[in-house]
Amino acid sequence: MVKRKNNVYRGYLVTKFGRGKKLVFQTIINEKEWSTMIESDLKTAIDAWIDEGIEPGYRL
């Protein structure tokens, strides 16, 4: 069973799937789903989108 944990960062819902080495953080930015295995990378992408209007250039 995959555990889900939600939190909100700067108005975006960040969903945490899995646990341990199979952990993935996911959100929707500009109607596109963005995922990463490192939470700080996802928060950096959200910051860039909000502050500079730059769409993140990576996806998992």
Secondary structure, DSSP 8 states (H G I E B T S, - for coil): ---EEEEEETTEEEEEES-GGG-EEEEEETTEEEEES-HHHHHHHHHHHHHH--------
